[in-house]
């Protein structure tokens, strides 16, 4: 789950996000190819990215586009099994 600041702080935006994972922190494999995530204040400014279960100790998110700012933005990044 990816989170942005609360609804009163930021407007709706979309970001293109990819997730990679690694067991050693050096060699990463793509777990989720680039996908568009919508962050909407009306639904808590969160986005859920799902991918198949993987035995990864390290996760890396890559943001390549953002309609609300010229850089990627994430306040919290949560991973659940």
C-alpha positions as CSV (number, residue, x, y, z in Angstrom):
1,X,0.0,0.0,0.0
2,X,1.3,3.4,-0.9
3,X,0.1,6.5,1.0
4,X,0.2,10.2,0.4
5,X,-0.5,13.1,2.9
6,X,-4.1,13.4,4.1
7,X,-6.9,14.7,1.9
8,X,-6.7,18.3,3.1
9,X,-3.1,18.5,1.9
10,X,-3.0,17.2,-1.7
11,X,-5.4,17.0,-4.7
12,X,-6.1,13.8,-6.7
13,X,-3.2,12.6,-8.8
14,X,-2.0,9.5,-10.7
15,X,1.5,8.1,-10.5
16,X,3.1,5.3,-12.5
17,X,4.6,2.9,-10.1
18,X,6.7,-0.3,-10.5
19,X,7.8,-2.7,-7.7
20,X,10.9,-4.8,-7.6
21,X,12.1,-7.2,-5.0
22,X,15.4,-8.8,-3.9
23,X,16.7,-11.4,-1.4
24,X,20.2,-9.9,-1.1
25,X,19.6,-6.1,-1.7
26,X,21.8,-6.2,-4.8
27,X,20.0,-8.1,-7.5
28,X,16.4,-7.0,-8.0
29,X,13.6,-8.7,-10.0
30,X,10.5,-6.9,-11.2
31,X,7.5,-8.0,-9.1
32,X,5.0,-5.6,-10.7
33,X,5.6,-3.9,-14.0
34,X,4.8,-0.1,-14.2
35,X,1.2,0.5,-13.5
36,X,-0.9,3.6,-13.0
37,X,-2.1,4.3,-9.4
38,X,-4.7,6.9,-8.5
39,X,-4.4,8.7,-5.2
40,X,-7.8,10.3,-4.4
41,X,-8.4,12.4,-1.2
42,X,-12.0,11.1,-1.2
43,X,-10.6,7.5,-0.6
44,X,-7.8,8.4,1.8
45,X,-5.0,9.2,-0.8
46,X,-3.9,5.6,-0.8
47,X,-3.2,3.1,-3.6
48,X,-2.8,-0.6,-3.4
49,X,-0.3,-2.4,-5.7
50,X,-0.8,-6.2,-5.9
51,X,1.7,-8.7,-7.2
52,X,2.3,-12.4,-6.8
53,X,3.9,-13.7,-3.6
54,X,7.7,-13.5,-3.6
55,X,10.4,-14.4,-1.2
56,X,11.9,-10.9,-1.1
57,X,13.6,-9.3,1.8
58,X,14.0,-5.9,0.1
59,X,11.4,-4.0,-1.9
60,X,12.1,-1.1,-4.2
61,X,9.4,1.2,-5.8
62,X,10.1,3.2,-8.9
63,X,7.9,6.1,-9.8
64,X,8.2,7.3,-13.4
65,X,5.3,9.7,-13.8
66,X,3.1,11.9,-11.6
67,X,0.3,14.2,-12.7
68,X,0.4,16.3,-9.5
69,X,4.1,17.2,-9.3
70,X,7.3,16.8,-11.3
71,X,8.6,14.1,-9.1
72,X,7.4,10.9,-7.4
73,X,5.7,11.2,-4.1
74,X,5.0,8.6,-1.4
75,X,4.7,9.3,2.4
76,X,4.4,5.7,3.4
77,X,5.1,2.3,1.8
78,X,3.6,-0.7,3.5
79,X,4.0,-4.4,2.4
80,X,1.9,-7.3,3.6
81,X,2.2,-11.0,3.0
